[in-house]
Amino acid sequence: MDFRQLKAFLTVAETGNVTRAAELLNVVQPAVSRQIRLLEEDVGTSLFDRGRHGMMLTEAGKALMEYARRVMLELERARVELKSSEAEISGLVTIGLLPSTSEILSSAIVSAVAQHYPGIRMRIAMGYAGTLMHWLETGEVDAALLYGTERSKNIQTTPLVEEALWVIGPKEAKLRQNKPIPLVELAGRRMILPSAHHGIRILVDHACKNAGITLDLSVETNALSVQRSLVLGGHGLTILPPIAVADDLKQDRLSGTPVSQPNITRTIVLALPANRSTGKHIRCVLEILTEQMRQAIEKGIWMEGRWLMV
């Protein structure tokens, strides 16, 4: 098994066609077929089902694909790190952001990286905490922002921000920041919440269990945009960090107030892989990321955020 075989395997898997893969790799078609054959001989099983509709991965091929992607990513990271010099730090850095943080952080991070490290290419992946943790473990992202509730032996975390969760409703609900709503008062209201296992849902369910409260869930969704749309449409209230809908709150499209008795807070952590090194180009981007987060809190852009990092 070598680099060329893995590259040919991944290209065929992604295109589903040997001819197209050969074009992308700038080699002749028989060369690609030979690399695939050699790889299959090496692993001792078929990686593709050959049919009229192209090359389809077998179950063994699907299993190998995840490992092959990880190997190629690590080789690319090594190549970039070895080429980087003090004079010009370069390379590709992939950062995973939570949907509720991406809007205020994405542009600021990209602008600051372009100014200070023009040799670095940024890739921003957005996803919920469980997905981001999986991407971090498989090497698809270099670092990610997660909830403090996420745990894995393969990642190490640093708490960065603590923020209160708010009840968010349409403007007609006339929720006001200076009039928090006790959790028990939400028991008779229609609620729109993320599905089970989502970080915010775990926090809300835990608080309700301790208080002996059952919420009336009218809709469950894992899409922040859907939560927002349903609340705007008057289908119920939701519970979110206010930063997730900060612009709507400022423009008076939505109203909101903290949950009280008990207060519910979430912690956002910076997560890094525990089983691989973090290159200098990645560390430079992480310094910018944390600084942008700190500034957003100091300037009041990050509503209800409290900076934890010393």
Contacts in CASP RR format, 6 or more apart in sequence:
PFRMAT RR
TARGET T0000
AUTHOR 0000-0000-0000
METHOD contacts of the structure
MODEL  1
MDFRQLKAFLTVAETGNVTRAAELLNVVQPAVSRQIRLLEEDVGTSLFDR
GRHGMMLTEAGKALMEYARRVMLELERARVELKSSEAEISGLVTIGLLPS
TSEILSSAIVSAVAQHYPGIRMRIAMGYAGTLMHWLETGEVDAALLYGTE
RSKNIQTTPLVEEALWVIGPKEAKLRQNKPIPLVELAGRRMILPSAHHGI
RILVDHACKNAGITLDLSVETNALSVQRSLVLGGHGLTILPPIAVADDLK
QDRLSGTPVSQPNITRTIVLALPANRSTGKHIRCVLEILTEQMRQAIEKG
IWMEGRWLMV
1 39 0 8 1.000
1 42 0 8 1.000
1 43 0 8 1.000
3 75 0 8 1.000
4 35 0 8 1.000
5 35 0 8 1.000
5 36 0 8 1.000
5 38 0 8 1.000
5 39 0 8 1.000
5 42 0 8 1.000
6 39 0 8 1.000
6 68 0 8 1.000
6 71 0 8 1.000
6 72 0 8 1.000
7 25 0 8 1.000
7 35 0 8 1.000
7 72 0 8 1.000
8 21 0 8 1.000
8 25 0 8 1.000
8 32 0 8 1.000
8 35 0 8 1.000
8 36 0 8 1.000
8 39 0 8 1.000
9 35 0 8 1.000
9 36 0 8 1.000
9 39 0 8 1.000
9 47 0 8 1.000
9 64 0 8 1.000
9 65 0 8 1.000
9 68 0 8 1.000
10 65 0 8 1.000
10 68 0 8 1.000
10 69 0 8 1.000
10 72 0 8 1.000
11 21 0 8 1.000
11 24 0 8 1.000
11 25 0 8 1.000
11 32 0 8 1.000
12 18 0 8 1.000
12 21 0 8 1.000
12 32 0 8 1.000
12 36 0 8 1.000
12 48 0 8 1.000
12 55 0 8 1.000
13 48 0 8 1.000
13 55 0 8 1.000
13 57 0 8 1.000
13 61 0 8 1.000
13 65 0 8 1.000
14 21 0 8 1.000
15 21 0 8 1.000
15 24 0 8 1.000
16 54 0 8 1.000
16 55 0 8 1.000
16 56 0 8 1.000
17 54 0 8 1.000
17 55 0 8 1.000
18 29 0 8 1.000
18 32 0 8 1.000
18 33 0 8 1.000
18 36 0 8 1.000
18 55 0 8 1.000
19 29 0 8 1.000
21 32 0 8 1.000
22 28 0 8 1.000
22 29 0 8 1.000
22 31 0 8 1.000
22 32 0 8 1.000
25 32 0 8 1.000
36 47 0 8 1.000
36 48 0 8 1.000
39 47 0 8 1.000
40 46 0 8 1.000
40 47 0 8 1.000
43 60 0 8 1.000
43 64 0 8 1.000
45 58 0 8 1.000
45 60 0 8 1.000
46 58 0 8 1.000
46 60 0 8 1.000
47 57 0 8 1.000
47 58 0 8 1.000
47 60 0 8 1.000
47 61 0 8 1.000
47 64 0 8 1.000
48 55 0 8 1.000
48 56 0 8 1.000
48 57 0 8 1.000
48 58 0 8 1.000
48 61 0 8 1.000
49 55 0 8 1.000
49 56 0 8 1.000
49 57 0 8 1.000
49 58 0 8 1.000
57 65 0 8 1.000
66 138 0 8 1.000
69 138 0 8 1.000
69 140 0 8 1.000
70 138 0 8 1.000
70 139 0 8 1.000
73 139 0 8 1.000
73 140 0 8 1.000
74 139 0 8 1.000
74 276 0 8 1.000
76 92 0 8 1.000
77 142 0 8 1.000
77 279 0 8 1.000
80 90 0 8 1.000
80 91 0 8 1.000
80 92 0 8 1.000
80 281 0 8 1.000
81 279 0 8 1.000
81 280 0 8 1.000
81 281 0 8 1.000
83 90 0 8 1.000
84 90 0 8 1.000
84 91 0 8 1.000
84 280 0 8 1.000
84 281 0 8 1.000
88 119 0 8 1.000
89 117 0 8 1.000
89 119 0 8 1.000
89 120 0 8 1.000
89 280 0 8 1.000
89 281 0 8 1.000
89 284 0 8 1.000
90 117 0 8 1.000
90 119 0 8 1.000
90 120 0 8 1.000
90 281 0 8 1.000
91 119 0 8 1.000
91 120 0 8 1.000
91 121 0 8 1.000
91 281 0 8 1.000
92 120 0 8 1.000
92 121 0 8 1.000
92 122 0 8 1.000
92 123 0 8 1.000
93 113 0 8 1.000
93 120 0 8 1.000
93 121 0 8 1.000
93 122 0 8 1.000
93 123 0 8 1.000
93 142 0 8 1.000
93 281 0 8 1.000
93 282 0 8 1.000
93 285 0 8 1.000
94 123 0 8 1.000
94 124 0 8 1.000
94 125 0 8 1.000
94 140 0 8 1.000
94 141 0 8 1.000
94 142 0 8 1.000
95 109 0 8 1.000
95 122 0 8 1.000
95 123 0 8 1.000
95 124 0 8 1.000
95 125 0 8 1.000
95 141 0 8 1.000
95 142 0 8 1.000
95 143 0 8 1.000
95 144 0 8 1.000
95 285 0 8 1.000
95 289 0 8 1.000
96 124 0 8 1.000
96 125 0 8 1.000
96 126 0 8 1.000
96 127 0 8 1.000
96 132 0 8 1.000
96 135 0 8 1.000
96 136 0 8 1.000
96 141 0 8 1.000
96 143 0 8 1.000
96 144 0 8 1.000
96 145 0 8 1.000
97 105 0 8 1.000
97 106 0 8 1.000
97 124 0 8 1.000
97 125 0 8 1.000
97 126 0 8 1.000
97 127 0 8 1.000
97 132 0 8 1.000
97 144 0 8 1.000
97 145 0 8 1.000
98 126 0 8 1.000
98 127 0 8 1.000
98 128 0 8 1.000
98 129 0 8 1.000
98 132 0 8 1.000
98 145 0 8 1.000
98 146 0 8 1.000
98 147 0 8 1.000
98 268 0 8 1.000
99 126 0 8 1.000
99 127 0 8 1.000
99 128 0 8 1.000
99 224 0 8 1.000
99 244 0 8 1.000
100 224 0 8 1.000
100 240 0 8 1.000
100 241 0 8 1.000
100 243 0 8 1.000
100 244 0 8 1.000
101 145 0 8 1.000
101 243 0 8 1.000
101 268 0 8 1.000
102 124 0 8 1.000
102 126 0 8 1.000
103 246 0 8 1.000
103 247 0 8 1.000
104 243 0 8 1.000
104 246 0 8 1.000
104 296 0 8 1.000
104 301 0 8 1.000
104 302 0 8 1.000
105 289 0 8 1.000
105 292 0 8 1.000
105 293 0 8 1.000
105 296 0 8 1.000
106 124 0 8 1.000
108 292 0 8 1.000
108 295 0 8 1.000
108 296 0 8 1.000
109 122 0 8 1.000
109 124 0 8 1.000
109 285 0 8 1.000
109 288 0 8 1.000
109 289 0 8 1.000
109 292 0 8 1.000
110 122 0 8 1.000
110 124 0 8 1.000
112 288 0 8 1.000
112 291 0 8 1.000
112 292 0 8 1.000
113 120 0 8 1.000
113 122 0 8 1.000
113 284 0 8 1.000
113 285 0 8 1.000
113 288 0 8 1.000
116 284 0 8 1.000
116 288 0 8 1.000
117 281 0 8 1.000
117 284 0 8 1.000
117 285 0 8 1.000
120 281 0 8 1.000
120 284 0 8 1.000
120 285 0 8 1.000
122 285 0 8 1.000
125 132 0 8 1.000
125 135 0 8 1.000
125 140 0 8 1.000
125 141 0 8 1.000
125 144 0 8 1.000
128 194 0 8 1.000
128 198 0 8 1.000
128 199 0 8 1.000
128 222 0 8 1.000
129 146 0 8 1.000
129 147 0 8 1.000
129 149 0 8 1.000
129 150 0 8 1.000
129 198 0 8 1.000
129 199 0 8 1.000
130 146 0 8 1.000
130 150 0 8 1.000
130 197 0 8 1.000
132 141 0 8 1.000
132 144 0 8 1.000
132 145 0 8 1.000
132 146 0 8 1.000
132 271 0 8 1.000
133 144 0 8 1.000
133 146 0 8 1.000
133 150 0 8 1.000
133 152 0 8 1.000
133 155 0 8 1.000
133 271 0 8 1.000
135 141 0 8 1.000
135 144 0 8 1.000
136 143 0 8 1.000
136 144 0 8 1.000
136 154 0 8 1.000
136 155 0 8 1.000
136 271 0 8 1.000
136 272 0 8 1.000
136 273 0 8 1.000
137 152 0 8 1.000
137 154 0 8 1.000
137 155 0 8 1.000
137 273 0 8 1.000
139 273 0 8 1.000
139 276 0 8 1.000
142 272 0 8 1.000
142 273 0 8 1.000
142 278 0 8 1.000
142 282 0 8 1.000
142 285 0 8 1.000
143 270 0 8 1.000
143 271 0 8 1.000
143 272 0 8 1.000
143 278 0 8 1.000
143 282 0 8 1.000
143 285 0 8 1.000
143 286 0 8 1.000
143 289 0 8 1.000
144 270 0 8 1.000
144 271 0 8 1.000
145 160 0 8 1.000
145 268 0 8 1.000
145 269 0 8 1.000
145 270 0 8 1.000
145 271 0 8 1.000
146 155 0 8 1.000
146 157 0 8 1.000
146 268 0 8 1.000
146 269 0 8 1.000
146 271 0 8 1.000
147 199 0 8 1.000
147 200 0 8 1.000
147 266 0 8 1.000
147 267 0 8 1.000
147 268 0 8 1.000
147 269 0 8 1.000
148 157 0 8 1.000
148 159 0 8 1.000
148 266 0 8 1.000
148 267 0 8 1.000
148 268 0 8 1.000
148 269 0 8 1.000
149 199 0 8 1.000
149 202 0 8 1.000
149 203 0 8 1.000
149 266 0 8 1.000
150 157 0 8 1.000
150 199 0 8 1.000
150 269 0 8 1.000
150 271 0 8 1.000
153 274 0 8 1.000
154 273 0 8 1.000
154 274 0 8 1.000
154 275 0 8 1.000
155 271 0 8 1.000
155 272 0 8 1.000
155 273 0 8 1.000
155 274 0 8 1.000
156 271 0 8 1.000
156 272 0 8 1.000
156 273 0 8 1.000
156 274 0 8 1.000
157 269 0 8 1.000
157 270 0 8 1.000
157 271 0 8 1.000
157 272 0 8 1.000
158 269 0 8 1.000
158 270 0 8 1.000
158 309 0 8 1.000
159 267 0 8 1.000
159 268 0 8 1.000
159 269 0 8 1.000
159 308 0 8 1.000
159 309 0 8 1.000
160 268 0 8 1.000
160 269 0 8 1.000
160 270 0 8 1.000
160 290 0 8 1.000
160 293 0 8 1.000
160 307 0 8 1.000
160 308 0 8 1.000
160 309 0 8 1.000
161 267 0 8 1.000
161 268 0 8 1.000
161 293 0 8 1.000
161 297 0 8 1.000
161 302 0 8 1.000
161 305 0 8 1.000
161 306 0 8 1.000
161 307 0 8 1.000
161 308 0 8 1.000
162 265 0 8 1.000
162 266 0 8 1.000
162 267 0 8 1.000
162 268 0 8 1.000
162 305 0 8 1.000
162 306 0 8 1.000
162 308 0 8 1.000
163 241 0 8 1.000
163 242 0 8 1.000
163 243 0 8 1.000
163 265 0 8 1.000
163 266 0 8 1.000
163 268 0 8 1.000
163 302 0 8 1.000
163 303 0 8 1.000
163 304 0 8 1.000
163 305 0 8 1.000
163 306 0 8 1.000
164 241 0 8 1.000
164 242 0 8 1.000
164 258 0 8 1.000
164 259 0 8 1.000
164 263 0 8 1.000
164 264 0 8 1.000
164 265 0 8 1.000
164 304 0 8 1.000
164 305 0 8 1.000
165 200 0 8 1.000
165 203 0 8 1.000
165 204 0 8 1.000
165 239 0 8 1.000
165 240 0 8 1.000
165 241 0 8 1.000
165 258 0 8 1.000
165 259 0 8 1.000
165 264 0 8 1.000
165 265 0 8 1.000
165 266 0 8 1.000
166 239 0 8 1.000
166 240 0 8 1.000
166 241 0 8 1.000
166 242 0 8 1.000
166 256 0 8 1.000
166 257 0 8 1.000
166 258 0 8 1.000
166 259 0 8 1.000
166 304 0 8 1.000
167 175 0 8 1.000
167 181 0 8 1.000
167 186 0 8 1.000
167 237 0 8 1.000
167 238 0 8 1.000
167 239 0 8 1.000
167 256 0 8 1.000
167 257 0 8 1.000
167 258 0 8 1.000
167 259 0 8 1.000
168 175 0 8 1.000
168 231 0 8 1.000
168 237 0 8 1.000
168 238 0 8 1.000
168 239 0 8 1.000
168 240 0 8 1.000
168 242 0 8 1.000
168 245 0 8 1.000
168 249 0 8 1.000
168 254 0 8 1.000
168 255 0 8 1.000
168 256 0 8 1.000
169 175 0 8 1.000
169 231 0 8 1.000
169 234 0 8 1.000
169 236 0 8 1.000
169 237 0 8 1.000
169 238 0 8 1.000
169 254 0 8 1.000
169 255 0 8 1.000
169 256 0 8 1.000
170 231 0 8 1.000
170 232 0 8 1.000
170 233 0 8 1.000
170 234 0 8 1.000
170 236 0 8 1.000
170 254 0 8 1.000
170 255 0 8 1.000
171 252 0 8 1.000
171 253 0 8 1.000
171 254 0 8 1.000
171 255 0 8 1.000
172 234 0 8 1.000
173 237 0 8 1.000
173 255 0 8 1.000
173 256 0 8 1.000
174 255 0 8 1.000
175 181 0 8 1.000
175 255 0 8 1.000
175 256 0 8 1.000
175 257 0 8 1.000
176 255 0 8 1.000
176 256 0 8 1.000
176 257 0 8 1.000
177 256 0 8 1.000
177 257 0 8 1.000
177 258 0 8 1.000
178 257 0 8 1.000
179 257 0 8 1.000
180 257 0 8 1.000
180 258 0 8 1.000
180 259 0 8 1.000
180 260 0 8 1.000
180 263 0 8 1.000
181 257 0 8 1.000
181 258 0 8 1.000
181 259 0 8 1.000
181 260 0 8 1.000
182 259 0 8 1.000
182 260 0 8 1.000
182 261 0 8 1.000
183 207 0 8 1.000
183 208 0 8 1.000
183 211 0 8 1.000
183 213 0 8 1.000
183 259 0 8 1.000
183 260 0 8 1.000
183 261 0 8 1.000
183 262 0 8 1.000
183 264 0 8 1.000
184 211 0 8 1.000
184 213 0 8 1.000
184 261 0 8 1.000
186 213 0 8 1.000
186 215 0 8 1.000
186 237 0 8 1.000
186 259 0 8 1.000
187 213 0 8 1.000
187 214 0 8 1.000
187 215 0 8 1.000
187 216 0 8 1.000
188 215 0 8 1.000
188 216 0 8 1.000
189 215 0 8 1.000
189 216 0 8 1.000
189 236 0 8 1.000
189 237 0 8 1.000
190 216 0 8 1.000
190 218 0 8 1.000
190 235 0 8 1.000
190 236 0 8 1.000
190 237 0 8 1.000
191 215 0 8 1.000
191 216 0 8 1.000
191 217 0 8 1.000
191 218 0 8 1.000
191 236 0 8 1.000
191 237 0 8 1.000
191 238 0 8 1.000
191 239 0 8 1.000
192 217 0 8 1.000
192 218 0 8 1.000
192 219 0 8 1.000
192 220 0 8 1.000
192 221 0 8 1.000
192 227 0 8 1.000
192 230 0 8 1.000
192 231 0 8 1.000
192 235 0 8 1.000
192 236 0 8 1.000
192 237 0 8 1.000
192 238 0 8 1.000
193 200 0 8 1.000
193 201 0 8 1.000
193 204 0 8 1.000
193 215 0 8 1.000
193 217 0 8 1.000
193 219 0 8 1.000
193 220 0 8 1.000
193 238 0 8 1.000
193 239 0 8 1.000
194 200 0 8 1.000
194 201 0 8 1.000
194 220 0 8 1.000
194 221 0 8 1.000
194 222 0 8 1.000
194 227 0 8 1.000
195 201 0 8 1.000
195 220 0 8 1.000
195 221 0 8 1.000
195 222 0 8 1.000
196 202 0 8 1.000
196 205 0 8 1.000
196 220 0 8 1.000
198 222 0 8 1.000
199 266 0 8 1.000
200 239 0 8 1.000
200 240 0 8 1.000
200 241 0 8 1.000
200 266 0 8 1.000
203 264 0 8 1.000
203 265 0 8 1.000
203 266 0 8 1.000
204 215 0 8 1.000
204 239 0 8 1.000
204 264 0 8 1.000
207 259 0 8 1.000
207 262 0 8 1.000
207 264 0 8 1.000
208 214 0 8 1.000
208 215 0 8 1.000
210 262 0 8 1.000
211 261 0 8 1.000
211 262 0 8 1.000
218 235 0 8 1.000
218 236 0 8 1.000
219 230 0 8 1.000
219 235 0 8 1.000
221 227 0 8 1.000
221 230 0 8 1.000
224 240 0 8 1.000
224 244 0 8 1.000
227 238 0 8 1.000
227 240 0 8 1.000
228 244 0 8 1.000
228 245 0 8 1.000
228 248 0 8 1.000
228 254 0 8 1.000
230 236 0 8 1.000
230 238 0 8 1.000
231 237 0 8 1.000
231 238 0 8 1.000
231 254 0 8 1.000
232 248 0 8 1.000
232 253 0 8 1.000
232 254 0 8 1.000
239 259 0 8 1.000
239 264 0 8 1.000
241 266 0 8 1.000
241 303 0 8 1.000
241 304 0 8 1.000
242 249 0 8 1.000
242 256 0 8 1.000
242 303 0 8 1.000
242 304 0 8 1.000
243 302 0 8 1.000
243 303 0 8 1.000
243 304 0 8 1.000
243 305 0 8 1.000
245 254 0 8 1.000
246 301 0 8 1.000
246 303 0 8 1.000
248 254 0 8 1.000
249 255 0 8 1.000
249 256 0 8 1.000
249 303 0 8 1.000
258 304 0 8 1.000
267 308 0 8 1.000
270 286 0 8 1.000
270 289 0 8 1.000
270 290 0 8 1.000
272 278 0 8 1.000
278 286 0 8 1.000
290 309 0 8 1.000
293 302 0 8 1.000
293 307 0 8 1.000
294 307 0 8 1.000
294 309 0 8 1.000
295 301 0 8 1.000
296 302 0 8 1.000
297 305 0 8 1.000
297 306 0 8 1.000
297 307 0 8 1.000
298 307 0 8 1.000
END
